[in-house]
Structure formats: structure tokens, C-alpha cells
Amino acid sequence: MKKFTLIIIWLLAINYCYSQNTLKLDSLLNSYNQKQEFNGNVLISENGKITYNKSFDFLHLSTETPLNDSSIFNLASLTKQFTAACIVMLHREQKINYDDDIRKYLPELAFYPKITIDNLLHHTSGLADYMVLADDSILQKHPKELINNDKIIGLFQKVKPALLFNPGEKFEYSNTGYLLLASIIERVSKQKFADFLNEKVFHPLNMDNTNVLFRYSENKPIKNLTKGNIKDSTGIWEEAHKENPYLISFDKNYGPGRIFSTTTDLEKWSNALDHNFFSIEEWKYITAPAKNTTDERINYGLGWFINQDIIQGKIIYHTGSWLGYSTFIEKDLDRKRTIIILQNITAENHYSLIEAIRKIVYNEPVVKLNNEYLKTLSGQYKTTSGNVKNIIFENGKLYVPMNETVKLELIPRTKTIFKVADFDPEVNYEFVIENEAVKKLKTYQLNLEKSSEAVKID
């Protein structure tokens, strides 16, 4: 009986947390919506159960059918995880290898040194931006020309733009790489990119409202398809293609973008990733950070950015932005939690909204520590190389001095873990306490990849 009572109390506590988070999310999203800084859908799920699923419209954009969870949005760069997934499936079928030279499939690029499929996947190819190249070479003279993948490959063959760096040398986010991956998928599978995705991903997962669309150049009537909106020069919201003709010019290329979907379809995709859609080895490769040629960590897997947080654990995510649309997906791998945000506006405050939603969802509490305890953490810490790091206490807070005039606050996340405020990439400090005495200070930077330890000396 006692065990049953404890289960009931536990379930009530969970439901209370969910209801509190719902109220907070509603308040946050309504606030952004009323300021015309958010127009779209938000879905949050945990362990395959949807815990939040709502739509928000501007009043003056309601000439469209009001948004609902069947509303279809341009995913923009969220497409990359699907492009990468196709490559993984071709590898599974032993039709490609990750270290293959792309010239094997794209002989038009024979003038380049070896660039591997892995380089394209991890944005380490050094290839020039195809949009800049097409704009300079074609669109300035022929602004209405449609630029598809084959035309881009032919343009690279003709112009032969120099690499920005040697393949594998460093990370530089590249839409060109994912465009070429889509073309490789087509040449190897002998199917259109859209057909391959439908056969291998969308149809098996019942993602019935998801497809590759060329909405501006083909303009097919599709039920529940949203219109992308941007502000004109006077601050009035207008359909994006009316304000920027490049949307039509670049509408026929795909791989880095061009998939359209819904929040509920993306939740099906996310849920499938937790249930063996990929093998253990494949998923490990997809979610593993890459390395450059000097063995430095690159916090990008296959179509996913990677964050290894000291408290929250491993999180993968991606943002998307294309004129008229702002998108986001995140998977907390430890908790099997997913956050999906799809907007049909170009949202200036998209990233601040993401962070605000994350704070509510992760419910990381505000930690308040008394002054006497904080004073015990302050002092000098000596590293193994002999450098001394100072932690100072002032006015009820801890700070780390950067130089003689600048000091950054340490914000407590737990009793022993603090985040350095306003510093990118994120840095966390962990104070090691043994026998009620502060002994060491550990520093974690770049997703736990770079860490150091210092011993308290006063």
C-alpha cells in the first residue's frame, strides 16, 4: 500500500511540474507573440509523450488558415539531418564509404584535391559558398534564372573557385557541402532526393505531411502549407518572396534545405531516433563530434550540433533560417526529451526565445548560496603548470578576474558548479570539496572537451 501511495504522489508531482511549465510556456510565447516576435508552433515531448503542443498567430496574419499542428513549415537547415541520414543509409547498404573521395561521384570537381564525404558531412571541406558564387556568376546578369543542384556543380566546374582552407583543416559551416551530398545521394541511389527520402524515411515513419517542396518555383497547391513572412522596409509583414526575388532563384536546389514538415511529423522522426531507426554504431557516428587535422574537437555530428553539458548531459540540436522561416529542433539524449519550434516569420529574437524556452523546459533552479559559503570558495588556485587562478568574493557574488579592469561573475548552477557569465564558448567551474574543505577547482570549456584542474593554495 505504501508503495502504491508513493507512486501516486510521484505521478502527481510530475503532472504538477508539467502544468507549471505549461503555464510558463504559455506566458512566454504569448508575450513574444503579442510583440510580433513569434508566430508559429511549439512542440515538446519526453519519452515519446507530447507534453506541450500549441500554435500562436499574429492577429494581422490571420488571413491565412490559423496555424495548427498540421501546419507545414519550411525546415530550412533542419533538412541537413535528413540529408545526412540518407548518406548513413547508403553506407549501410555498402554503396558508399565515409572516406570516399567525392570526385568518385562528382567527376566535375576533378580539379580539387581529395575531399571526402565525411568532410562534407562535418563542414570541413573548405568549399566556397554556392550562393555567393551563383550570385556573382549568374544572378547579377540573369536575376530570374533558376539555380538547381546540377547548375551549381557545373558552375563550380567552370569557375573553379579556390578552397577556403585545406580539407579537414577546420570547421566552417557549409551549405555547399550538403548540396553536394544530396547530389551524391541521387547519383548513387539513382533516385530523386525527394523519392529516396519518401521511401526510406517519410513513408516508413508515417510522416505524411513532410516532403521536399519547391514552393516558389512550382507553386503547387498544398493543404496547410504556411506562407513565409518577412518585414518590409517600413516594418510591415509581407510574404517573403514579394520582398526578396532570390527566394525564387534558389528555390530549385536542395540538400542543405528544402524539406517542409510539421511539428508532429518531426516528433515522429525524433521518437524514431530513440527507437533504433539507426543501429547503435550508426547513431554513435551521427552524434559524435568530429576532429580537425590538428585533433581539435568540432562540436558538429551529422546534421546536428552537439553540446555536452556538465549538468544536462548530451544534447544535440540544429537551427534553421531561410527568408520567411525560423526553425529549431533539440534532443536531450539522456532524458529523451525533444523541443521543436517552427515559425513562418524571419524572427529577429529567435535565439533568445529558444534560450527562454530551454530554461523553462530544463527547469534548472535558481541557486542561492549564503555569503559565508561563497567566501570559502574564493581564493587562489594553482594549476599543474604553475599558473595561479583567482576567485574573488564581492557583494555576495563570486567573480573571476579577466584582467585588471574586467571581472566576470560566476553564476551558481548547483552548490559546486558555476557558469562564467557572458562568456562564449561556455565555461563551467566545479569546486571540489573534500571533508568539508575546498580542495580543487576544475574548469570545463568547449563541451567538456577542454578541462583543467587547479589546487587551492590559500
MARSERO-146019 format. One line per 8 residues: number of its first residue (from 0); for each residue x, y, z of C-alpha. Coordinates in nm, 2 decimals. Example, Ala and Ser with C-alpha at 12.3 -4.5 7.8 and 13.67 -1.06 7.14 Angstrom:
<recs>
0) 1.23/-0.45/0.78 ~ 1.37/-0.11/0.71
</recs>
This chain:
<recs>
0) 0.00/0.00/0.00 ~ 0.28/0.24/0.09 ~ 0.45/0.17/-0.25 ~ 0.12/0.24/-0.43 ~ 0.08/0.57/-0.24 ~ 0.44/0.68/-0.33 ~ 0.37/0.61/-0.70 ~ 0.06/0.82/-0.68
8) 0.25/1.11/-0.51 ~ 0.53/1.08/-0.77 ~ 0.28/1.10/-1.06 ~ 0.10/1.39/-0.91 ~ 0.43/1.57/-0.87 ~ 0.52/1.51/-1.23 ~ 0.18/1.63/-1.35 ~ 0.22/1.94/-1.13
16) 0.56/2.02/-1.29 ~ 0.42/1.97/-1.64 ~ 0.12/2.21/-1.56 ~ 0.36/2.47/-1.42 ~ 0.58/2.45/-1.72 ~ 0.27/2.48/-1.95 ~ 0.17/2.80/-1.78 ~ 0.52/2.94/-1.80
24) 0.55/2.85/-2.17 ~ 0.21/2.99/-2.25 ~ 0.30/3.32/-2.08 ~ 0.64/3.34/-2.25 ~ 0.51/3.26/-2.60 ~ 0.20/3.48/-2.57 ~ 0.44/3.76/-2.47 ~ 0.66/3.72/-2.78
32) 0.35/3.67/-3.00 ~ 0.19/4.00/-2.88 ~ 0.51/4.18/-2.96 ~ 0.50/4.02/-3.31 ~ 0.83/3.84/-3.23 ~ 0.68/3.48/-3.25 ~ 0.44/3.33/-3.50 ~ 0.44/2.95/-3.52
40) 0.42/2.62/-3.35 ~ 0.60/2.47/-3.05 ~ 0.60/2.10/-2.95 ~ 0.78/1.94/-2.66 ~ 0.79/1.57/-2.58 ~ 0.95/1.34/-2.33 ~ 1.00/0.97/-2.37 ~ 0.77/0.97/-2.67
48) 0.49/1.15/-2.48 ~ 0.39/1.50/-2.61 ~ 0.39/1.74/-2.31 ~ 0.33/2.07/-2.49 ~ 0.18/2.13/-2.84 ~ 0.05/2.47/-2.93 ~ 0.01/2.72/-3.21 ~ 0.04/3.10/-3.19
56) -0.07/3.35/-3.46 ~ -0.03/3.73/-3.51 ~ -0.37/3.88/-3.54 ~ -0.30/4.05/-3.87 ~ -0.16/3.74/-4.03 ~ -0.48/3.55/-3.96 ~ -0.60/3.59/-4.32 ~ -0.43/3.25/-4.36
64) -0.59/2.95/-4.21 ~ -0.50/2.97/-3.84 ~ -0.20/2.76/-3.75 ~ -0.25/2.41/-3.61 ~ -0.03/2.11/-3.56 ~ -0.08/2.01/-3.92 ~ 0.06/2.34/-4.05 ~ 0.36/2.28/-4.28
72) 0.67/2.49/-4.25 ~ 1.00/2.52/-4.44 ~ 1.25/2.35/-4.22 ~ 1.55/2.53/-4.37 ~ 1.87/2.39/-4.23 ~ 1.69/2.12/-4.02 ~ 1.69/1.95/-4.36 ~ 2.06/1.87/-4.31
80) 1.99/1.59/-4.05 ~ 1.78/1.41/-4.31 ~ 2.04/1.46/-4.59 ~ 2.30/1.31/-4.35 ~ 2.06/1.03/-4.26 ~ 2.04/0.93/-4.63 ~ 2.42/0.91/-4.65 ~ 2.42/0.68/-4.35
88) 2.16/0.46/-4.51 ~ 2.36/0.44/-4.83 ~ 2.67/0.35/-4.62 ~ 2.46/0.08/-4.45 ~ 2.38/-0.06/-4.80 ~ 2.75/-0.06/-4.87 ~ 2.71/0.17/-5.16 ~ 2.94/0.44/-5.03
96) 3.21/0.49/-4.76 ~ 3.25/0.79/-4.55 ~ 3.62/0.84/-4.65 ~ 3.53/0.82/-5.03 ~ 3.67/1.10/-5.24 ~ 3.38/1.30/-5.37 ~ 3.53/1.30/-5.71 ~ 3.43/0.94/-5.74
104) 3.07/1.06/-5.76 ~ 3.12/1.42/-5.88 ~ 3.39/1.39/-6.15 ~ 3.31/1.75/-6.25 ~ 3.51/1.85/-5.94 ~ 3.83/1.66/-6.05 ~ 4.04/1.98/-6.02 ~ 4.01/1.97/-5.63
112) 4.23/1.77/-5.40 ~ 4.07/1.49/-5.21 ~ 3.76/1.60/-5.03 ~ 3.58/1.31/-4.85 ~ 3.21/1.26/-4.79 ~ 3.30/1.29/-4.42 ~ 3.44/1.64/-4.49 ~ 3.10/1.74/-4.65
120) 2.91/1.59/-4.35 ~ 3.11/1.77/-4.09 ~ 3.16/2.11/-4.27 ~ 3.53/2.06/-4.31 ~ 3.56/2.06/-4.69 ~ 3.68/2.42/-4.74 ~ 3.44/2.47/-5.04 ~ 3.32/2.81/-5.13
128) 2.96/2.92/-5.07 ~ 2.75/2.83/-5.37 ~ 2.51/3.12/-5.32 ~ 2.78/3.38/-5.34 ~ 2.93/3.20/-5.64 ~ 2.59/3.19/-5.82 ~ 2.51/3.55/-5.74 ~ 2.84/3.67/-5.88
136) 2.84/3.45/-6.18 ~ 2.48/3.43/-6.29 ~ 2.22/3.62/-6.10 ~ 2.36/3.97/-6.13 ~ 2.32/3.94/-6.50 ~ 2.02/3.70/-6.51 ~ 1.83/3.76/-6.18 ~ 1.53/3.54/-6.28
144) 1.73/3.23/-6.36 ~ 1.65/2.92/-6.15 ~ 1.96/2.77/-5.99 ~ 1.94/2.39/-5.93 ~ 2.20/2.14/-5.80 ~ 2.33/2.04/-6.14 ~ 2.37/2.41/-6.24 ~ 2.57/2.47/-5.92
152) 2.80/2.17/-5.98 ~ 2.85/2.29/-6.34 ~ 2.93/2.64/-6.21 ~ 3.20/2.50/-5.98 ~ 3.34/2.31/-6.27 ~ 3.35/2.63/-6.48 ~ 3.47/2.89/-6.23 ~ 3.69/2.65/-6.02
160) 3.68/2.87/-5.70 ~ 3.97/2.81/-5.47 ~ 3.92/2.62/-5.14 ~ 3.89/2.84/-4.83 ~ 4.12/2.60/-4.65 ~ 4.26/2.25/-4.69 ~ 4.01/1.98/-4.64 ~ 3.98/1.87/-4.28
168) 4.18/2.16/-4.16 ~ 3.90/2.34/-3.98 ~ 3.52/2.37/-3.94 ~ 3.33/2.62/-4.15 ~ 2.95/2.58/-4.18 ~ 2.89/2.49/-4.55 ~ 2.56/2.48/-4.73 ~ 2.76/2.38/-5.04
176) 2.87/2.06/-4.87 ~ 2.52/1.95/-4.81 ~ 2.40/2.04/-5.16 ~ 2.67/1.81/-5.30 ~ 2.57/1.54/-5.06 ~ 2.21/1.55/-5.20 ~ 2.35/1.51/-5.55 ~ 2.57/1.22/-5.44
184) 2.26/1.06/-5.29 ~ 2.08/1.09/-5.62 ~ 2.37/0.96/-5.83 ~ 2.44/0.66/-5.61 ~ 2.07/0.56/-5.54 ~ 1.96/0.65/-5.90 ~ 1.65/0.82/-5.74 ~ 1.55/1.17/-5.69
192) 1.64/1.31/-5.35 ~ 1.27/1.35/-5.26 ~ 1.19/1.00/-5.37 ~ 1.47/0.85/-5.17 ~ 1.36/1.03/-4.86 ~ 1.00/0.93/-4.91 ~ 1.09/0.57/-4.95 ~ 1.35/0.54/-4.67
200) 1.22/0.79/-4.41 ~ 0.89/0.97/-4.45 ~ 0.67/0.69/-4.55 ~ 0.81/0.43/-4.30 ~ 0.76/0.68/-4.02 ~ 0.42/0.79/-4.14 ~ 0.54/1.15/-4.18 ~ 0.25/1.22/-4.41
208) 0.29/1.60/-4.41 ~ 0.67/1.60/-4.49 ~ 0.83/1.63/-4.83 ~ 1.08/1.81/-5.04 ~ 0.90/2.11/-5.19 ~ 0.99/2.38/-5.44 ~ 0.71/2.61/-5.33 ~ 0.80/2.93/-5.51
216) 0.92/2.79/-5.84 ~ 0.65/2.52/-5.87 ~ 0.37/2.68/-5.66 ~ 0.17/2.37/-5.62 ~ -0.14/2.40/-5.40 ~ -0.07/2.21/-5.08 ~ -0.31/2.19/-4.79 ~ -0.19/2.35/-4.46
224) 0.13/2.50/-4.63 ~ 0.22/2.82/-4.44 ~ 0.34/3.14/-4.61 ~ 0.68/3.27/-4.50 ~ 0.68/3.63/-4.39 ~ 0.95/3.90/-4.35 ~ 0.92/4.27/-4.26 ~ 0.94/4.52/-4.54
232) 1.14/4.84/-4.52 ~ 0.85/5.01/-4.33 ~ 0.83/4.73/-4.07 ~ 0.51/4.57/-4.22 ~ 0.50/4.19/-4.25 ~ 0.48/4.07/-4.61 ~ 0.52/3.74/-4.79 ~ 0.89/3.67/-4.82
240) 0.91/3.61/-5.20 ~ 0.75/3.95/-5.26 ~ 1.03/4.12/-5.08 ~ 1.32/3.90/-5.20 ~ 1.33/3.75/-5.55 ~ 1.63/3.54/-5.46 ~ 1.38/3.30/-5.29 ~ 1.26/3.20/-5.64
248) 1.61/3.19/-5.79 ~ 1.75/2.95/-5.53 ~ 1.42/2.75/-5.49 ~ 1.53/2.45/-5.70 ~ 1.84/2.35/-5.51 ~ 1.82/2.11/-5.21 ~ 2.02/1.92/-4.96 ~ 2.11/2.20/-4.72
256) 1.73/2.29/-4.71 ~ 1.40/2.25/-4.90 ~ 1.23/1.99/-4.67 ~ 0.89/2.11/-4.54 ~ 0.73/1.95/-4.24 ~ 0.51/1.99/-3.92 ~ 0.59/1.98/-3.55 ~ 0.40/1.65/-3.51
264) 0.59/1.48/-3.80 ~ 0.92/1.60/-3.66 ~ 0.82/1.45/-3.33 ~ 0.77/1.11/-3.51 ~ 1.12/1.15/-3.65 ~ 1.27/1.23/-3.31 ~ 1.09/0.94/-3.15 ~ 1.21/0.70/-3.41
272) 1.57/0.81/-3.34 ~ 1.52/0.69/-2.98 ~ 1.39/0.36/-3.11 ~ 1.66/0.20/-3.33 ~ 1.59/0.38/-3.65 ~ 1.97/0.37/-3.68 ~ 2.20/0.10/-3.54 ~ 2.40/0.17/-3.23
280) 2.71/0.22/-3.44 ~ 2.54/0.45/-3.68 ~ 2.38/0.66/-3.41 ~ 2.72/0.69/-3.24 ~ 2.87/0.82/-3.56 ~ 2.58/1.06/-3.62 ~ 2.61/1.21/-3.27 ~ 2.98/1.21/-3.22
288) 3.18/1.54/-3.25 ~ 3.43/1.55/-3.53 ~ 3.80/1.64/-3.52 ~ 4.01/1.85/-3.75 ~ 4.35/1.76/-3.88 ~ 4.51/1.91/-3.57 ~ 4.29/1.69/-3.34 ~ 4.08/1.98/-3.22
296) 3.71/1.90/-3.14 ~ 3.44/2.01/-3.37 ~ 3.10/2.02/-3.20 ~ 2.91/1.90/-3.50 ~ 2.80/1.55/-3.59 ~ 2.59/1.46/-3.89 ~ 2.33/1.73/-3.94 ~ 2.34/1.81/-3.56
304) 2.53/2.04/-3.34 ~ 2.65/1.88/-3.02 ~ 2.66/2.01/-2.67 ~ 2.79/1.81/-2.38 ~ 2.68/2.00/-2.07 ~ 2.83/1.92/-1.73 ~ 2.48/1.91/-1.57 ~ 2.23/1.85/-1.85
312) 2.43/1.58/-2.03 ~ 2.45/1.53/-2.41 ~ 2.22/1.74/-2.62 ~ 2.20/1.76/-3.00 ~ 2.03/2.04/-3.18 ~ 2.00/2.24/-3.50 ~ 1.86/2.58/-3.60 ~ 1.73/2.68/-3.94
320) 1.68/3.01/-4.11 ~ 1.55/3.09/-4.46 ~ 1.37/3.41/-4.56 ~ 1.03/3.39/-4.40 ~ 1.10/3.10/-4.17 ~ 1.29/3.03/-3.84 ~ 1.32/2.68/-3.70 ~ 1.48/2.47/-3.42
328) 1.50/2.11/-3.30 ~ 1.68/1.98/-2.99 ~ 1.71/1.63/-2.85 ~ 1.82/1.57/-2.49 ~ 1.97/1.23/-2.53 ~ 1.98/1.14/-2.16 ~ 1.62/1.23/-2.09 ~ 1.48/1.15/-2.44
336) 1.33/1.50/-2.45 ~ 1.26/1.69/-2.77 ~ 1.20/2.06/-2.83 ~ 1.06/2.17/-3.17 ~ 1.00/2.53/-3.28 ~ 0.87/2.62/-3.62 ~ 0.80/2.98/-3.72 ~ 0.67/3.12/-4.05
344) 0.84/3.45/-4.00 ~ 1.20/3.57/-4.00 ~ 1.23/3.62/-3.63 ~ 1.50/3.86/-3.50 ~ 1.47/3.72/-3.15 ~ 1.46/3.35/-3.25 ~ 1.77/3.26/-3.04 ~ 1.66/3.45/-2.73
352) 1.33/3.27/-2.75 ~ 1.50/2.93/-2.78 ~ 1.70/3.00/-2.47 ~ 1.40/3.12/-2.28 ~ 1.20/2.80/-2.37 ~ 1.50/2.59/-2.27 ~ 1.52/2.74/-1.93 ~ 1.16/2.66/-1.86
360) 1.18/2.30/-2.00 ~ 1.50/2.21/-1.82 ~ 1.38/2.38/-1.51 ~ 1.73/2.45/-1.38 ~ 1.66/2.61/-1.05 ~ 1.79/2.95/-0.94 ~ 2.05/2.86/-0.68 ~ 2.11/3.09/-0.39
368) 2.41/3.04/-0.17 ~ 2.49/3.22/0.15 ~ 2.79/3.46/0.17 ~ 2.98/3.25/0.42 ~ 2.98/2.95/0.19 ~ 3.08/3.16/-0.11 ~ 3.37/3.31/0.08 ~ 3.51/2.96/0.13
376) 3.52/2.91/-0.24 ~ 3.71/3.23/-0.31 ~ 4.09/3.24/-0.31 ~ 4.38/3.13/-0.52 ~ 4.41/2.80/-0.71 ~ 4.73/2.68/-0.87 ~ 4.73/2.48/-1.19 ~ 4.98/2.20/-1.27
384) 5.16/2.44/-1.50 ~ 5.22/2.68/-1.21 ~ 4.97/2.94/-1.31 ~ 4.75/3.09/-1.03 ~ 4.38/3.15/-1.09 ~ 4.20/3.39/-0.86 ~ 3.84/3.36/-0.75 ~ 3.72/3.67/-0.57
392) 3.41/3.74/-0.35 ~ 3.24/4.08/-0.37 ~ 2.90/4.19/-0.26 ~ 2.75/3.84/-0.23 ~ 2.89/3.71/-0.56 ~ 3.19/3.52/-0.69 ~ 3.40/3.66/-0.98 ~ 3.69/3.55/-1.20
400) 3.92/3.84/-1.30 ~ 4.00/3.85/-1.67 ~ 4.24/4.14/-1.64 ~ 4.30/4.44/-1.42 ~ 3.97/4.61/-1.51 ~ 3.73/4.33/-1.62 ~ 3.59/4.05/-1.40 ~ 3.32/3.80/-1.49
408) 3.05/3.68/-1.25 ~ 3.03/3.31/-1.16 ~ 2.66/3.21/-1.16 ~ 2.58/2.91/-0.94 ~ 2.41/2.62/-1.12 ~ 2.44/2.38/-0.82 ~ 2.62/2.42/-0.49 ~ 2.96/2.34/-0.65
416) 2.91/2.41/-1.02 ~ 2.92/2.77/-1.16 ~ 2.89/2.91/-1.51 ~ 3.10/3.21/-1.62 ~ 2.85/3.48/-1.72 ~ 2.86/3.64/-2.06 ~ 3.14/3.42/-2.20 ~ 3.14/3.22/-2.52
424) 3.22/2.94/-2.56 ~ 3.06/2.84/-2.23 ~ 3.29/2.78/-1.93 ~ 3.19/2.60/-1.62 ~ 3.38/2.58/-1.29 ~ 3.34/2.30/-1.05 ~ 3.47/2.33/-0.69 ~ 3.58/2.00/-0.54
432) 3.50/1.97/-0.17 ~ 3.66/1.70/0.05 ~ 3.60/1.66/0.42 ~ 3.40/1.99/0.42 ~ 3.70/2.18/0.29 ~ 3.75/2.33/-0.06 ~ 4.04/2.14/-0.23 ~ 4.03/2.20/-0.60
440) 3.89/2.39/-0.89 ~ 3.80/2.22/-1.22 ~ 3.75/2.42/-1.53 ~ 3.54/2.28/-1.83 ~ 3.54/2.46/-2.16 ~ 3.41/2.36/-2.51 ~ 3.16/2.10/-2.41 ~ 3.38/1.92/-2.15
448) 3.65/1.86/-2.42 ~ 3.90/2.10/-2.27 ~ 3.94/2.08/-1.89 ~ 4.20/2.18/-1.63 ~ 4.24/2.13/-1.26 ~ 4.39/2.37/-1.00 ~ 4.46/2.31/-0.63 ~ 4.35/2.57/-0.37
456) 4.66/2.72/-0.21 ~ 4.51/2.96/0.04
</recs>
